[in-house]
């Protein structure tokens, strides 16, 4: 039997046995190495107002304050939602913008609150019947002092009245549920708010309405464009109820608290600098973790995308990193952009 000689030599023991280039060679195979984003994971946050007309938000392009129109039908927002629904959007999150502010946020659950009105309008459109409507539950957009709760004076100093605030938040959340909200999202950072809201919803027959809790919300510098978007009157800081930016331990305590109180989803806000907290949350519980790309983070990404001329790559890298860290859901002002470019990702 003849044999053929071979020029192959045994590998040197010094050569690495694990090589990566073959796995990276074909573009289709590279896709196996990354997580992917589906349209169902996106939540689009929008601002609704009692003004008639839509208004662009300075420094926050192309985001808008959507007006109610002459007949209260929110035509600009509804037209946009119709387009985005056809592209796969399934979730919209509403924030109210009002001029009539007072110490107890009376407009937050008034019949004329733009969030209440807009929930009803969206739910009245048959072509948007698959749209999940979320409502931010807080008082800062509606209070004359801009804080997230009712204030009281202790030893000559103003501080949050937690007990009165959580009762007020429960009333606001219930109003949104009655209007048709599918998910209420308390962003106030009060203790016991999730339990109080859950008890109120359940006792009024809204056991099916989910609570998406802002669980890790930092006392961050990343909120400035948002405060302009809601015409905030806020001065000072919220460090007595929002979390220190360098702490993960307080976030974990908040997660334990919110899980015990009945939260269905937990938000990490801001998120781009907090992948460690997203990962810790993911490994510590079995509810979906939500990453909120806040207004300042949006602005950084948007400006850098404009400067580099490669907005798609910038937005993709940022959002993929959040899914890689463990986020199931993404609240992002880039939702319309992502839907337009997702087939390239």
MOSUL-V351339 format. One record per residue. N is the residue number from 1. RES is the residue in one small letter. SS is DSSP state (hx for helix, st for strand, lp for the rest). Layout:
BEGIN
n=N res=RES ss=SS
n=N res=RES ss=SS
END
This chain:
BEGIN
n=1 res=x ss=lp
n=2 res=x ss=lp
n=3 res=x ss=lp
n=4 res=x ss=lp
n=5 res=x ss=lp
n=6 res=x ss=lp
n=7 res=x ss=lp
n=8 res=x ss=lp
n=9 res=x ss=lp
n=10 res=x ss=lp
n=11 res=x ss=lp
n=12 res=x ss=lp
n=13 res=x ss=lp
n=14 res=x ss=lp
n=15 res=x ss=lp
n=16 res=x ss=lp
n=17 res=x ss=lp
n=18 res=x ss=lp
n=19 res=x ss=lp
n=20 res=x ss=lp
n=21 res=x ss=hx
n=22 res=x ss=hx
n=23 res=x ss=hx
n=24 res=x ss=hx
n=25 res=x ss=hx
n=26 res=x ss=lp
n=27 res=x ss=hx
n=28 res=x ss=hx
n=29 res=x ss=hx
n=30 res=x ss=hx
n=31 res=x ss=hx
n=32 res=x ss=hx
n=33 res=x ss=hx
n=34 res=x ss=lp
n=35 res=x ss=lp
n=36 res=x ss=lp
n=37 res=x ss=lp
n=38 res=x ss=lp
n=39 res=x ss=hx
n=40 res=x ss=hx
n=41 res=x ss=hx
n=42 res=x ss=st
n=43 res=x ss=st
n=44 res=x ss=st
n=45 res=x ss=st
n=46 res=x ss=st
n=47 res=x ss=st
n=48 res=x ss=st
n=49 res=x ss=st
n=50 res=x ss=lp
n=51 res=x ss=lp
n=52 res=x ss=lp
n=53 res=x ss=lp
n=54 res=x ss=lp
n=55 res=x ss=st
n=56 res=x ss=st
n=57 res=x ss=lp
n=58 res=x ss=lp
n=59 res=x ss=lp
n=60 res=x ss=lp
n=61 res=x ss=lp
n=62 res=x ss=lp
n=63 res=x ss=lp
n=64 res=x ss=st
n=65 res=x ss=st
n=66 res=x ss=st
n=67 res=x ss=lp
n=68 res=x ss=lp
n=69 res=x ss=lp
n=70 res=x ss=lp
n=71 res=x ss=lp
n=72 res=x ss=lp
n=73 res=x ss=lp
n=74 res=x ss=lp
n=75 res=x ss=hx
n=76 res=x ss=hx
n=77 res=x ss=hx
n=78 res=x ss=hx
n=79 res=x ss=hx
n=80 res=x ss=hx
n=81 res=x ss=hx
n=82 res=x ss=hx
n=83 res=x ss=hx
n=84 res=x ss=hx
n=85 res=x ss=hx
n=86 res=x ss=hx
n=87 res=x ss=lp
n=88 res=x ss=lp
n=89 res=x ss=lp
n=90 res=x ss=lp
n=91 res=x ss=st
n=92 res=x ss=st
n=93 res=x ss=st
n=94 res=x ss=st
n=95 res=x ss=st
n=96 res=x ss=st
n=97 res=x ss=st
n=98 res=x ss=lp
n=99 res=x ss=lp
n=100 res=x ss=lp
n=101 res=x ss=lp
n=102 res=x ss=st
n=103 res=x ss=lp
n=104 res=x ss=lp
n=105 res=x ss=lp
n=106 res=x ss=hx
n=107 res=x ss=hx
n=108 res=x ss=hx
n=109 res=x ss=hx
n=110 res=x ss=lp
n=111 res=x ss=lp
n=112 res=x ss=lp
n=113 res=x ss=lp
n=114 res=x ss=hx
n=115 res=x ss=hx
n=116 res=x ss=hx
n=117 res=x ss=hx
n=118 res=x ss=hx
n=119 res=x ss=hx
n=120 res=x ss=hx
n=121 res=x ss=hx
n=122 res=x ss=hx
n=123 res=x ss=hx
n=124 res=x ss=lp
n=125 res=x ss=lp
n=126 res=x ss=hx
n=127 res=x ss=hx
n=128 res=x ss=hx
n=129 res=x ss=lp
n=130 res=x ss=lp
n=131 res=x ss=lp
n=132 res=x ss=st
n=133 res=x ss=st
n=134 res=x ss=st
n=135 res=x ss=st
n=136 res=x ss=st
n=137 res=x ss=st
n=138 res=x ss=lp
n=139 res=x ss=lp
n=140 res=x ss=lp
n=141 res=x ss=lp
n=142 res=x ss=lp
n=143 res=x ss=st
n=144 res=x ss=lp
n=145 res=x ss=lp
n=146 res=x ss=lp
n=147 res=x ss=lp
n=148 res=x ss=lp
n=149 res=x ss=lp
n=150 res=x ss=lp
n=151 res=x ss=st
n=152 res=x ss=st
n=153 res=x ss=st
n=154 res=x ss=st
n=155 res=x ss=lp
n=156 res=x ss=lp
n=157 res=x ss=st
n=158 res=x ss=st
n=159 res=x ss=st
n=160 res=x ss=st
n=161 res=x ss=lp
n=162 res=x ss=hx
n=163 res=x ss=hx
n=164 res=x ss=hx
n=165 res=x ss=hx
n=166 res=x ss=hx
n=167 res=x ss=hx
n=168 res=x ss=hx
n=169 res=x ss=hx
n=170 res=x ss=hx
n=171 res=x ss=hx
n=172 res=x ss=hx
n=173 res=x ss=hx
n=174 res=x ss=hx
n=175 res=x ss=hx
n=176 res=x ss=hx
n=177 res=x ss=hx
n=178 res=x ss=hx
n=179 res=x ss=hx
n=180 res=x ss=lp
n=181 res=x ss=lp
n=182 res=x ss=lp
n=183 res=x ss=st
n=184 res=x ss=st
n=185 res=x ss=st
n=186 res=x ss=st
n=187 res=x ss=lp
n=188 res=x ss=lp
n=189 res=x ss=lp
n=190 res=x ss=lp
n=191 res=x ss=lp
n=192 res=x ss=lp
n=193 res=x ss=hx
n=194 res=x ss=hx
n=195 res=x ss=hx
n=196 res=x ss=hx
n=197 res=x ss=hx
n=198 res=x ss=hx
n=199 res=x ss=hx
n=200 res=x ss=hx
n=201 res=x ss=hx
n=202 res=x ss=hx
n=203 res=x ss=hx
n=204 res=x ss=lp
n=205 res=x ss=lp
n=206 res=x ss=lp
n=207 res=x ss=lp
n=208 res=x ss=lp
n=209 res=x ss=lp
n=210 res=x ss=st
n=211 res=x ss=st
n=212 res=x ss=st
n=213 res=x ss=st
n=214 res=x ss=st
n=215 res=x ss=st
n=216 res=x ss=st
n=217 res=x ss=st
n=218 res=x ss=st
n=219 res=x ss=lp
n=220 res=x ss=lp
n=221 res=x ss=lp
n=222 res=x ss=lp
n=223 res=x ss=lp
n=224 res=x ss=hx
n=225 res=x ss=hx
n=226 res=x ss=hx
n=227 res=x ss=hx
n=228 res=x ss=hx
n=229 res=x ss=hx
n=230 res=x ss=lp
n=231 res=x ss=lp
n=232 res=x ss=lp
n=233 res=x ss=lp
n=234 res=x ss=lp
n=235 res=x ss=lp
n=236 res=x ss=lp
n=237 res=x ss=lp
n=238 res=x ss=lp
n=239 res=x ss=lp
n=240 res=x ss=lp
n=241 res=x ss=lp
n=242 res=x ss=lp
n=243 res=x ss=st
n=244 res=x ss=lp
n=245 res=x ss=lp
n=246 res=x ss=lp
n=247 res=x ss=lp
n=248 res=x ss=lp
n=249 res=x ss=hx
n=250 res=x ss=hx
n=251 res=x ss=hx
n=252 res=x ss=hx
n=253 res=x ss=hx
n=254 res=x ss=hx
n=255 res=x ss=hx
n=256 res=x ss=hx
n=257 res=x ss=hx
n=258 res=x ss=hx
n=259 res=x ss=hx
n=260 res=x ss=hx
n=261 res=x ss=hx
n=262 res=x ss=lp
n=263 res=x ss=lp
n=264 res=x ss=lp
n=265 res=x ss=st
n=266 res=x ss=st
n=267 res=x ss=st
n=268 res=x ss=st
n=269 res=x ss=st
n=270 res=x ss=lp
n=271 res=x ss=lp
n=272 res=x ss=lp
n=273 res=x ss=lp
n=274 res=x ss=lp
n=275 res=x ss=hx
n=276 res=x ss=hx
n=277 res=x ss=hx
n=278 res=x ss=hx
n=279 res=x ss=hx
n=280 res=x ss=hx
n=281 res=x ss=hx
n=282 res=x ss=hx
n=283 res=x ss=hx
n=284 res=x ss=hx
n=285 res=x ss=lp
n=286 res=x ss=lp
n=287 res=x ss=lp
n=288 res=x ss=st
n=289 res=x ss=st
n=290 res=x ss=st
n=291 res=x ss=st
n=292 res=x ss=st
n=293 res=x ss=st
n=294 res=x ss=lp
n=295 res=x ss=hx
n=296 res=x ss=hx
n=297 res=x ss=hx
n=298 res=x ss=hx
n=299 res=x ss=hx
n=300 res=x ss=hx
n=301 res=x ss=hx
n=302 res=x ss=hx
n=303 res=x ss=hx
n=304 res=x ss=hx
n=305 res=x ss=hx
n=306 res=x ss=hx
n=307 res=x ss=hx
n=308 res=x ss=hx
n=309 res=x ss=lp
n=310 res=x ss=lp
n=311 res=x ss=hx
n=312 res=x ss=hx
n=313 res=x ss=hx
n=314 res=x ss=hx
n=315 res=x ss=hx
n=316 res=x ss=hx
n=317 res=x ss=hx
n=318 res=x ss=hx
n=319 res=x ss=hx
n=320 res=x ss=hx
n=321 res=x ss=hx
n=322 res=x ss=hx
n=323 res=x ss=hx
n=324 res=x ss=hx
n=325 res=x ss=hx
n=326 res=x ss=lp
n=327 res=x ss=lp
n=328 res=x ss=lp
n=329 res=x ss=st
n=330 res=x ss=st
n=331 res=x ss=st
n=332 res=x ss=st
n=333 res=x ss=lp
n=334 res=x ss=lp
n=335 res=x ss=hx
n=336 res=x ss=hx
n=337 res=x ss=hx
n=338 res=x ss=hx
n=339 res=x ss=hx
n=340 res=x ss=hx
n=341 res=x ss=hx
n=342 res=x ss=hx
n=343 res=x ss=hx
n=344 res=x ss=hx
n=345 res=x ss=lp
END
